Each structure stands twice: as C-alpha cells, then as structure tokens.
Amino acid sequence: MKKTIMRMAAMLFAVALLVGAMPVTNYAAVSNVTYKVEEIFATPQQKVYVVNQVTGEKTEKALYCIQHDNIWPTATNKEGAANKATTYTLADKDEYLLTDEQIEVIKKILFAGYPYNGKGYANELVSWGMDDAAAGATQAIVWNYVKSCGVPANTKDAGLPTSEEDPIIGGLTEAIVAYANSDESITPPSSSNITIKGTGVLAENDGVWETEVTIVNPAGWNPTYNLKLPEGVKAVDVQGNEITSVSGGVAFKLVAQDAESVKAGSVLKVETELTYPTNFQQYNTTDMYKDGFSGNTYPYQTMITLDIETVDMNGSLALTTKSADDPDDDGDDDGNKDNKGDDDDDKGAVNTSDNSPIVPFAGLFAASVAGIVAVVRARRRA
C-alpha cells in the first residue's frame, strides 16, 4: 500500500512536469564527439539533435536549460506554430555562464540525474516508466543551483518536495544534491588496472583451505567489483556467506575444500566498470521566440549538455596452496602483496586530470514547498 501511494505521488509530479518546462524525454549520451560547427535542431516531436553542419552528422542529445526565465527551444507560439529549427552554436569557454568550480557541481548533478543515472538514484522511477519525473527533477535541481550562482534570467524558483513530503521525488533530489556536494570523484583513475591485496596462497585452517583478499579502490571511487572465480574456489564474506561481488576495502576470503581443489593455473579475476562525465558543453543562440498574438519577442534558453564515458577495469591474482612440507611458507607475506591487472590490460587506461574543487550549495532546497509542486513552465507563453 505504501509503495502504491509513493508511486501515485511520483506520477502526479510527472503530470505536473508534462505541462511545464522540462527536458526532452528521448535521450542518447554522446561520447567525445567533436564538432567544428554546431547547431541544435529541434523537431516538433520534441526530439533535440545536435547537428554537425560540416559532416551532416545528427546526434540526439540530453539538453538542460540554465536560464529558467527564458523560452525552451521547441516551444510552440500562441498560434500553435512550432519553431522547427532553433539554431545554437557551441559556446567558447570564455562565454560560459558558470565558473570551473560551478561546472564541476553541474557535472555531478547531470551525471547522477536523468538520463545518465550514474549513481542509480533514479532506478525506481525508471523501472516504473516515470522517466519524465526523473528528468524534471534533474532540471529543477539545475535551475535552483544556477540561480544560487547568479546566472542571469533565473528569477524563478523551481519548487521541489523534500523526502518527507515525497520519498521518491524528494529522495531522488536530496540524493543528487548530497552527491554533488560530496568528495566522490568524477575524475577517471589513472589506470584501468585493479589492485588486489593478498598473497593468493591458500593455507589449511580447520580443515578448509583459505586466504584473505581485499580489493583497493581507486582514489575517490567506490565501485562494486565482480569476482570471476576458478573452478573449485569460492569467495565468502566475513560472515561466511558465499559472494560473487564485493565492495573495495572490504576483506573477504577465498576458500577451497582441499588443496587439490586449487588446480594449477587457478586465477581470481576481478572486473568492474567506471562511468564518469567528461565534456561539459554550453550552447548559445541569438534566435528569438515570437509571440503569435502580441508579436513580442523573447530570448530562448541557454542549454547545457554532458558527455559520458566508461572505462573497463580488471585485475587478477594467481592462486596456489601452502605446501605442508614447507613450514617457512607462511602464506601471508604480512598481507601486503599487491596484485594488479596485467600490463596488457593497460591499453584502456585513462589519464587522470586534476579535479576542480566542489563548491557546496547549501540552501539549494530553500525553494522547496510542501507537497508536489509543478515546475514552472519554461514555455510560459506557449
């Protein structure tokens, strides 16, 4: 019953967003696309594309607005005529409306929000088919933040419920805000190798052969690692429960029924995938929206987007057993043996770059109101 009520609340919020200002609902992330000349072409179907006017390549993009007071690119005028093509150019860095520090915050908001859902916060909404609600909440968080940064054309407040008022939408927004303020890294690790601490030498203990292993997290990251175990060996947590995945920094054991179970050439393989934001882009336009009745013109919104990349990480640890005839083979080496992925796996390594400091934005929810509040229409003259 509680789940049903929560779902209904999220649906109400989504309905409010559908009649208000919101990003388009058809998204596709783009990885490191370089344009010499850029335009945004917005169709009446609300699909937004970035069109490379040199090559003709057209790529669907997830765009968000950073000027709440202005007009969404695909708004229809009061005569019902859709703007079939609003032309944008990719802004130079000196034209950005946000500082480097503020862009780092925005990157984390978009990365954790919809459609990238890089932290899994929107899983429940997406599983319900409530993508619009997740997208609208992401846009509202962006508006609230850029308003606090003093970006022009942001006099409106984008109301959002708290987690007490709406556990789903409020919980999503508060989780995204907390992540954007955290020290968690969005800079890729310097290597695609996974470091594994442990000797890989299984020794007999109460009739079971075992060794302790810990996976070392890359600085600023805390992913879940998948364990690929050789035949005859299993992994267990500290309670003795069998596991196939583990978090970094958490000790676990590799166990076998006997020494013969650890066959020659046995190797523990560890894999994970790190997804992170890369290029931030701002799109500017000089096109103006014309009101079909009054004839007045109004500026369109400045738009932003983000590129996402993924690096596959892997590591391995060779396994053997302690010989009963070799008392000097204690099998622990003080537990300080580091085992990393093979050098051949380093082909996918990504260079680390310095990460700009995150600027906290306390008071982001100062505009929150009780209950579910519709995001103010961006195309207010639609």
N, C-alpha and C positions, 0 to 999 in steps of 0.2 A: 504493500500500500504506500509506504514511504517513497519507494522507488518510482511509483506511478505519479505521485504528487510532484516529485522533483523533475520528472520528465515533462509533465504538463507545464511547470514553471519555465523550463527551458524553451518549450515550444512557444509559449506566449512571448518570451523575449525575442525569439526568432521572427515571429509575425510582426512585432514592432520594427525589427530591423528591415524586414522586407519592404516596408512602406517608407523607410527612412534612408539615410545615407549609409552606404555600405560598399565594400569592395566586391568585385565580381565573384561569382561562385565557381567559375571554371578556371582552374589554375594548373600551371605546369612550371616547375622550377627549371631554371636555366643555369648551366654550369659554365662559367668562364667564357661567355660569348663576347667577342669584341666587335664593336660597331665603329665604322668611320663616320657614318651619318645615320642618325636615329630618328625615327618617328614613332608615335603611338597612333595606331588606327583603331578606333572604337566602333564596332558594328552596332546596329540597333538591337542585336541579340545580347548585348552586354558582355560580349567576349572581347577582351582587351589584348591587343597584339603589339609587340614591338617589331617594327618593320625596318630592316636594313635596306636603305634606299640605294646602296651600291650593289649589293648582291641579290636583293629581292627577297632575302630570307625573312620569313614571318614566324615569329615565335610567341606563343601565348605566355603571358606573364601575370604574376600576382602583384598588383599595384595597390599601394595605400596612400591616402591623402595626408598632407601635413598642413593644410590650410582649411580648417573647418568651415570658415565663413564663406568660402568660395564655392564654385559650381563643379559638380562631378562631371568628368569628360563626356559621359554618354547621356547626360540629362536631356529630356525632351522639353521643348518650349511649350508655351501655353496653347499654341495652335496644334500641338501634337506632332510636330515635325522633329524627327530625331536628328541630332548632329551626327552625320555619317562619318566624319573624319575630323578629329581634333588633332592638330599637328603639334608634337612635342620634340624638343631637342634634348639630348643628354647634356646635363649641366657640367661645366668645368668645376673643379674643386673650389675655386675662389667664388663661385656662385652659390655654394651650398648655404642653406639656411640654418644648418646645425654645425656646431663645432666638432672636432675629432672626438672629444670625450662624450658628447651627446650622441654622436653616431654609434659609438660602442654600445650605449644603452639601447638605442633603437634596434641595432642588430640583434640583440638578445631578445627584445620584445617580439620582433618578427620571427626569429628563429624558433622561439618557444610557442608562438601563436600559430594561427592557421594561415596557410595550408601546410607549413613545414612541420609543425607539431614535433619539433626536435626533442622535446623532453617528455612527450607522451601525455601532457596535461589535458589535451582535447580528445583523448581516446574515447571517452564515454559519449560525448556529443557526436563525434564522427560515427560511432557504432550505431547511434540512433538515427543517422541521416540528418543530423542537425548542423550541417556544415555552415549554414548561414549564421547561426547563432555564434559559433566559434569565430567566424570571420568578423562579424560585427563587434564582438567583444574585443578582438585584437585591434580593430580600427579605433574603437573608443579609447583604449589604453594609449594608443599612439597620440590621439588628439589631446588627451589630458596631459601627457608628458610634454609634447611640443608647446602646449600653452604655457606650461611652467617654465619652459626655456625661453619664452618671449618671442617665439616665431610669429611674424605678423599674420593678420587675418585669422586669429584664433581667439575671438572674444567669447565664444560659446563654451558651455560646459557639456561634456559628454557624460551623462549620468550612468553609473554602473552600480548594481546591487553588491552588498557585502556578502560574504559566505554565510552569515547568519540569516540574511534575507533570502538568499537563493544559493544553496550549497553547490549547485552545478555551475552557473554562470559566475557567481561571486567567487567560488572556489577556484575556477579557472583564472580569473583576472588576478586574484591575490597571489596565486602560484607563479604567474608570469612576472608580476611585479617583484616578488621576492627573488626570483631567479635573476632578473635584470640587475638587481642590487647586489647580488652575491659576488664572491670572488671566483666562482666557477669559470673556467677558461673557455674562450671561443677561438683560441689560437691553436692550430693543429700541432701535434707533437713533432719533434724534430726527426723522429724515426718511426717507421712502421713496425719495428721490432718490439715484441712484448718481453719484458724482463720477468723471469721466473726465479724466485729464491728457493733453494733447496738442492740437495745433492743428487736426488733421483735414485739413491741407494736404499732399497727396501731391506729392513732388518727384522728378524723374528721378535715378536712381542706377544706373550701369552698365546702362542700357537698361531698367530696371524702375522704375515709379513707386511710391514708398513713403512712409510716415510712421510714426513710433513713437508708441505709445499705452500708457498704464498706468492701471489702474483702482485707485482709492483705497478701501481698506477702511474701513467704519465702525469707530469706536473699539471695540476688544475683539472684533471679529468677523473671520473669515477664510473667507468662503464661496467657492464656485465660481460663476463668472459665465458665463452662456450668451451667446454672441455671435450676433446676428442681422445678417448681412452683406448689403449691397445687391448686386445683380447686377453682375458684373464686378470685384468686390473680394473678396480672400480675406485671412484672417489667418494669420500664421506665427509660430512661436516663434523663439527666438534661434538654434536650430539649422536653421531654415528649414523645419521640419515644419508642414504645414497643421493648424490647430486650429479648433475651434468653441466651445471653452470655455477659461477661464483663471482662475487664482487672482489675488486682489488683490495689488498691489505688484509684480507680475511684468511687466516690459516685453515687449511684442510689437509686431509690425509689421502694418500694413495695406498690401497690395501690389496693384498692377494692372499689366497688360501694357503699357498705354499710357494717355495722358491721356484719350483718347476713351472708355476703359472706365469712367471715373468720370463717370457721367451726372449731369446737373443734378438737384439734389434728393436726391442719394445721402446716406444717413444710416446710421451704425453704431448699432444698438440693443443695449443690454446689459440683461440681466434676471437676477434671482436671487430666491430665496425664503428668508427667515429664519424659522425656527421657534424659539420660546422659551417657557419656562414662565411662567405668570402667577400665578394664585391658589393658594396653599397652604391646605389645609383640614384641620382635625383633627376627628374625630368621637368623641364620648364616649358611653358607655352606663352605665346603672345596672343593667341586666339581669344576671342571674347564671345561670351554667351549673349544671345539677343533674345529678349523677352518678346514673344509673338504679339502680345496685346499692347504693351506700353512702348515698345521699341527701344527700351533702355538696354544697355549692355553691361555685363558683369564679367569679372575675371574668372577663369577656370582655376581649379585647384592645382597646386604643385604636387607632383606624385613622387613616390619613392618605391624602390624595389630592392630585392636582395638575391644574391646568387648563393647556392648551397653546393658544397662538395662533400664527398665521402672518401675516407681512406680505410682500406682493409689492413688490419694489424694481425700479426701472428707471431707465435713463438713456440719453442719446443724444448723438451727436457728428456734426455736419454735415460732410460730406466735399467737398473741392474739390481742384483741382490748382494747382500753382505755374505761373504764366504764364512762358513762356520769354522774353517781351518785357519782363518786369518784374524787373530784377536786384535791385531793392530788396525784392522779396517773397521773403525767405529761407525762409519756411515753417516757422520754428521758434518764434519769439517766446520764445526761451530755454526752450522746452519747458514753460512754466509756465501754459499756459491751462487753466483748469478748466472742464469742461463737465458740467452736472448735468441731471438729469431735468427735463422740463417742469414748470412750476408746476401744470399741470392734474393731474399725477401725484401731487401732494402730498396729494390727498384721503385717501389711505390712510396718511398719516404717523402715527407713533405717538410720543407724548411720552416723553422719556427721564426716568427717575427714578433717584435715587441708588442705587447698588448697595451693599448691606452687605458688609463685608469677609468674605472666606472664611477660615474657621478650619481650618487644616490638621489632619488627624487621622492623624499618624504612628502607626504601630503598629496600624493597622486590621487588618492580617493577622497580628497576634500569635496569633490563634486558629486560624490555618491549620494543617492537619495533612497528613501525607503521603497522596498518592493522592486518590481521590474519596471524600469524606465526606458522608454523608447529613445534610441539615439536620434538626435535632431536631424531633420532632413538636410542633406547637403545640397540636393537639388530642390531648394525650397521654393523656387519659382516654377517647378515642373508642372 
